[in-house]
Amino acid sequence: MPRVAEDFPLTLVNHPSAYVYSRPWYYGIRDNYAYTQLFRSQDQIWFAQSPTGGGKQNPAWDFQWFIPDYQPGEAYGFIMRAHYTPWSDRTTLEQQIQTHLSALKQD
């Protein structure tokens, strides 16, 4: 976990989740559709689990990007893909996103 100043006002940054990171993507389901965000492992994206979400029945799609040893004036970037599809089940979704995950490994 990165060091956070004691007076930093956003609790989303300094309250770790009990969930364990296993792969560089996550999804949510809303109104029978799945929305997935996929990242490259080497970009070191941290997923954020909001304690309040985006409001009633509205998921929060939060992630954080920490750059170790950053240098002022340098340009930095990361690559992300989004996938939106009708929801059926997790196995089908995992099959659908394999093309994206393979492409991200090549970047």
C-alpha positions in Angstrom: 0.0 0.0 0.0 1.4 3.4 -0.9 2.2 6.0 1.9 -0.6 8.5 2.2 -0.4 11.8 4.1 -2.3 11.7 7.4 -4.5 14.7 6.4 -5.3 13.3 2.9 -9.0 13.9 2.6 -10.1 10.9 0.4 -10.8 7.7 2.3 -10.9 5.7 -0.9 -7.1 5.9 -1.1 -6.2 4.7 2.3 -8.7 2.1 3.3 -7.6 -1.3 1.9 -10.2 -3.8 0.9 -10.5 -7.5 2.0 -10.7 -8.4 -1.7 -7.4 -9.7 -3.2 -6.1 -8.6 -6.6 -5.6 -11.5 -9.0 -5.9 -10.2 -12.5 -5.8 -6.7 -14.2 -9.5 -6.4 -14.9 -12.8 -6.1 -13.2 -16.5 -5.9 -14.2 -19.9 -4.8 -12.9 -23.4 -5.7 -13.9 -26.2 -3.2 -14.4 -29.6 -3.6 -16.1 -28.5 -7.0 -17.7 -25.3 -5.6 -19.1 -21.7 -6.2 -18.0 -19.1 -3.4 -18.2 -15.5 -4.5 -17.9 -12.3 -2.5 -17.6 -9.1 -4.2 -18.6 -5.6 -3.0 -18.0 -2.0 -4.1 -18.7 -0.3 -5.7 -15.7 2.9 -3.6 -16.2 1.0 -0.3 -15.8 0.5 -1.1 -12.1 -3.2 0.0 -11.8 -4.7 -0.3 -8.4 -8.4 -1.1 -8.2 -10.5 0.9 -5.7 -13.6 -0.4 -3.9 -15.6 2.5 -2.9 -17.5 2.1 0.4 -20.4 4.1 -0.9 -20.2 3.4 -4.7 -21.7 5.9 -7.1 -25.0 6.1 -5.3 -28.0 3.8 -4.9 -27.7 0.9 -7.4 -24.9 2.8 -9.2 -21.5 1.1 -9.1 -18.3 3.1 -8.8 -15.7 2.3 -11.4 -12.7 3.4 -9.5 -9.0 2.7 -10.1 -5.9 4.4 -9.0 -2.6 4.8 -10.8 0.5 5.2 -8.7 3.8 6.0 -10.4 6.8 5.0 -8.2 9.7 7.4 -8.4 8.0 9.8 -10.8 9.9 12.7 -12.2 8.3 16.1 -12.6 8.1 17.1 -16.2 8.1 13.6 -17.6 5.2 12.1 -19.6 3.5 9.0 -18.3 0.7 6.9 -19.6 -1.2 3.6 -19.3 -3.4 1.6 -21.6 -7.0 0.4 -20.7 -9.7 -1.3 -22.7 -13.4 -1.3 -22.0 -15.9 -4.0 -22.9 -19.7 -3.7 -22.7 -21.9 -6.6 -23.4 -25.2 -8.2 -22.5 -24.8 -10.2 -19.3 -25.3 -14.0 -19.2 -22.7 -15.4 -16.8 -19.1 -15.0 -15.6 -17.7 -17.8 -17.7 -19.1 -16.3 -20.9 -17.7 -12.9 -20.0 -14.3 -14.4 -19.3 -14.3 -16.0 -22.8 -15.4 -12.8 -24.4 -12.6 -10.7 -22.9 -9.7 -13.1 -23.8 -9.1 -11.2 -27.0 -8.7 -8.0 -25.1 -6.4 -9.5 -22.5 -4.2 -11.1 -25.2 -3.9 -7.8 -27.0 -3.0 -5.9 -23.8 -0.2 -8.4 -23.2 1.3 -7.5 -26.6 1.3 -3.7 -25.9 
